[in-house]
Amino acid sequence: MPSRLHEIIISDVAFKICSQLKAIAESSKGSAEFAKAIQHEGSATIELPTFGEHSPDAVFQHSRATYPGIIIEMSFSQKRKDVEKLAYNYILGSDGSINVVVGLDVEYKGRKKGTLSVWRSQILTGDDEERELTVERTISEQVCPHLTLCFP
């Protein structure tokens, strides 16, 4: 069962993302139509054929996509490694349809520091032109002051 702090932070992050999507959707930019079709779907359960069911903390999915494009998972310091494993499971288990997994790690004792890590799907092409789906961590434990603003 998620804690109150966990829910406050996830709700705040999801609200900020939704606000940015709304601003893009209301603009005249070429990405406006795409942004209009992206919905925050809470923590909907995802069934991955080879990795089973998972219930991420937040999901953002385009209306025409089979899987969400972005998943947000939050952990407290002692569970940091679990998020990395989940990122691999989400991306590889969806055959790359889940493009990005954002990990929010919160130290709730001491300094109450929040960090952000991001994993993305990547296609590698070998010498024989064979393609391989991999996962790349593009941001690693970057201090995120916005997470600490959420602390009561």
TORVEX-992691 format. One record per residue (C-alpha): residue number from 1; x, y, z. Coordinates in steps of 0.1 Angstrom, whole numbers, plus 5000, padded with zeros to 4 digits. Example, Ala and Ser with C-alpha at 12.3 -4.5 7.8 and 13.67 -1.06 7.14 Angstrom:
2
+------+------+------+------+
! resi !   xx !   yy !   zz !
+------+------+------+------+
!    1 ! 5123 ! 4955 ! 5078 !
!    2 ! 5137 ! 4989 ! 5071 !
+------+------+------+------+
END
This chain:
152
+------+------+------+------+
! resi !   xx !   yy !   zz !
+------+------+------+------+
!    1 ! 5000 ! 5000 ! 5000 !
!    2 ! 5016 ! 5033 ! 4989 !
!    3 ! 5022 ! 5058 ! 5017 !
!    4 ! 5007 ! 5093 ! 5018 !
!    5 ! 5041 ! 5108 ! 5008 !
!    6 ! 5043 ! 5085 ! 4979 !
!    7 ! 5009 ! 5095 ! 4966 !
!    8 ! 5015 ! 5132 ! 4971 !
!    9 ! 5047 ! 5131 ! 4951 !
!   10 ! 5032 ! 5109 ! 4923 !
!   11 ! 5001 ! 5131 ! 4921 !
!   12 ! 5022 ! 5163 ! 4919 !
!   13 ! 5045 ! 5149 ! 4892 !
!   14 ! 5015 ! 5136 ! 4871 !
!   15 ! 4997 ! 5169 ! 4875 !
!   16 ! 5028 ! 5188 ! 4862 !
!   17 ! 5031 ! 5165 ! 4832 !
!   18 ! 4994 ! 5168 ! 4824 !
!   19 ! 4997 ! 5206 ! 4826 !
!   20 ! 5026 ! 5206 ! 4801 !
!   21 ! 5007 ! 5182 ! 4778 !
!   22 ! 4977 ! 5205 ! 4779 !
!   23 ! 4999 ! 5235 ! 4770 !
!   24 ! 5013 ! 5217 ! 4740 !
!   25 ! 4979 ! 5205 ! 4729 !
!   26 ! 4966 ! 5241 ! 4730 !
!   27 ! 4995 ! 5254 ! 4710 !
!   28 ! 4996 ! 5257 ! 4672 !
!   29 ! 5027 ! 5235 ! 4670 !
!   30 ! 5028 ! 5203 ! 4649 !
!   31 ! 5029 ! 5182 ! 4681 !
!   32 ! 4996 ! 5196 ! 4694 !
!   33 ! 4974 ! 5168 ! 4679 !
!   34 ! 4997 ! 5141 ! 4692 !
!   35 ! 4997 ! 5157 ! 4727 !
!   36 ! 4959 ! 5158 ! 4727 !
!   37 ! 4958 ! 5120 ! 4723 !
!   38 ! 4980 ! 5113 ! 4754 !
!   39 ! 4962 ! 5105 ! 4786 !
!   40 ! 4974 ! 5100 ! 4822 !
!   41 ! 4960 ! 5066 ! 4831 !
!   42 ! 4969 ! 5065 ! 4868 !
!   43 ! 4985 ! 5033 ! 4879 !
!   44 ! 4968 ! 5010 ! 4854 !
!   45 ! 4980 ! 4974 ! 4855 !
!   46 ! 5000 ! 4964 ! 4825 !
!   47 ! 5003 ! 4928 ! 4813 !
!   48 ! 5036 ! 4920 ! 4797 !
!   49 ! 5038 ! 4886 ! 4779 !
!   50 ! 5071 ! 4875 ! 4792 !
!   51 ! 5072 ! 4895 ! 4825 !
!   52 ! 5037 ! 4892 ! 4838 !
!   53 ! 5016 ! 4919 ! 4854 !
!   54 ! 5029 ! 4952 ! 4868 !
!   55 ! 5012 ! 4982 ! 4883 !
!   56 ! 5034 ! 5013 ! 4877 !
!   57 ! 5029 ! 5044 ! 4898 !
!   58 ! 5019 ! 5065 ! 4867 !
!   59 ! 5012 ! 5058 ! 4831 !
!   60 ! 5010 ! 5081 ! 4801 !
!   61 ! 4995 ! 5065 ! 4770 !
!   62 ! 4987 ! 5076 ! 4735 !
!   63 ! 4951 ! 5066 ! 4724 !
!   64 ! 4964 ! 5045 ! 4695 !
!   65 ! 4992 ! 5027 ! 4713 !
!   66 ! 4991 ! 4992 ! 4727 !
!   67 ! 5013 ! 5000 ! 4756 !
!   68 ! 5020 ! 5033 ! 4774 !
!   69 ! 5049 ! 5053 ! 4760 !
!   70 ! 5060 ! 5066 ! 4794 !
!   71 ! 5059 ! 5049 ! 4828 !
!   72 ! 5068 ! 5065 ! 4861 !
!   73 ! 5080 ! 5044 ! 4891 !
!   74 ! 5088 ! 5058 ! 4925 !
!   75 ! 5110 ! 5043 ! 4951 !
!   76 ! 5125 ! 5051 ! 4984 !
!   77 ! 5163 ! 5047 ! 4987 !
!   78 ! 5162 ! 5010 ! 4998 !
!   79 ! 5143 ! 5000 ! 4967 !
!   80 ! 5163 ! 5018 ! 4940 !
!   81 ! 5176 ! 4987 ! 4923 !
!   82 ! 5140 ! 4974 ! 4919 !
!   83 ! 5132 ! 5003 ! 4897 !
!   84 ! 5161 ! 4996 ! 4874 !
!   85 ! 5150 ! 4960 ! 4870 !
!   86 ! 5114 ! 4972 ! 4864 !
!   87 ! 5126 ! 4996 ! 4837 !
!   88 ! 5143 ! 4967 ! 4818 !
!   89 ! 5111 ! 4945 ! 4823 !
!   90 ! 5088 ! 4972 ! 4810 !
!   91 ! 5109 ! 4981 ! 4779 !
!   92 ! 5120 ! 4946 ! 4769 !
!   93 ! 5087 ! 4930 ! 4779 !
!   94 ! 5068 ! 4954 ! 4756 !
!   95 ! 5093 ! 4948 ! 4728 !
!   96 ! 5102 ! 4985 ! 4730 !
!   97 ! 5067 ! 4999 ! 4728 !
!   98 ! 5072 ! 5013 ! 4763 !
!   99 ! 5098 ! 5039 ! 4753 !
!  100 ! 5107 ! 5056 ! 4786 !
!  101 ! 5107 ! 5047 ! 4822 !
!  102 ! 5112 ! 5075 ! 4847 !
!  103 ! 5124 ! 5065 ! 4882 !
!  104 ! 5119 ! 5089 ! 4910 !
!  105 ! 5139 ! 5080 ! 4941 !
!  106 ! 5132 ! 5098 ! 4974 !
!  107 ! 5152 ! 5098 ! 5005 !
!  108 ! 5126 ! 5103 ! 5032 !
!  109 ! 5151 ! 5104 ! 5060 !
!  110 ! 5179 ! 5130 ! 5065 !
!  111 ! 5181 ! 5155 ! 5037 !
!  112 ! 5149 ! 5144 ! 5020 !
!  113 ! 5167 ! 5145 ! 4986 !
!  114 ! 5149 ! 5134 ! 4954 !
!  115 ! 5167 ! 5121 ! 4924 !
!  116 ! 5155 ! 5112 ! 4889 !
!  117 ! 5167 ! 5084 ! 4866 !
!  118 ! 5155 ! 5077 ! 4830 !
!  119 ! 5158 ! 5045 ! 4810 !
!  120 ! 5150 ! 5045 ! 4772 !
!  121 ! 5146 ! 5019 ! 4746 !
!  122 ! 5174 ! 5017 ! 4721 !
!  123 ! 5179 ! 4997 ! 4689 !
!  124 ! 5214 ! 4986 ! 4682 !
!  125 ! 5224 ! 4975 ! 4647 !
!  126 ! 5253 ! 4950 ! 4645 !
!  127 ! 5278 ! 4945 ! 4617 !
!  128 ! 5255 ! 4920 ! 4600 !
!  129 ! 5226 ! 4945 ! 4601 !
!  130 ! 5208 ! 4925 ! 4628 !
!  131 ! 5189 ! 4948 ! 4652 !
!  132 ! 5188 ! 4943 ! 4689 !
!  133 ! 5165 ! 4960 ! 4714 !
!  134 ! 5184 ! 4972 ! 4745 !
!  135 ! 5178 ! 4995 ! 4774 !
!  136 ! 5199 ! 5026 ! 4780 !
!  137 ! 5200 ! 5047 ! 4812 !
!  138 ! 5201 ! 5082 ! 4799 !
!  139 ! 5199 ! 5101 ! 4832 !
!  140 ! 5214 ! 5086 ! 4863 !
!  141 ! 5203 ! 5098 ! 4898 !
!  142 ! 5201 ! 5135 ! 4889 !
!  143 ! 5191 ! 5156 ! 4919 !
!  144 ! 5156 ! 5169 ! 4913 !
!  145 ! 5147 ! 5198 ! 4935 !
!  146 ! 5111 ! 5196 ! 4924 !
!  147 ! 5107 ! 5163 ! 4942 !
!  148 ! 5118 ! 5178 ! 4975 !
!  149 ! 5092 ! 5206 ! 4971 !
!  150 ! 5065 ! 5180 ! 4975 !
!  151 ! 5075 ! 5170 ! 5010 !
!  152 ! 5050 ! 5180 ! 5037 !
+------+------+------+------+
END
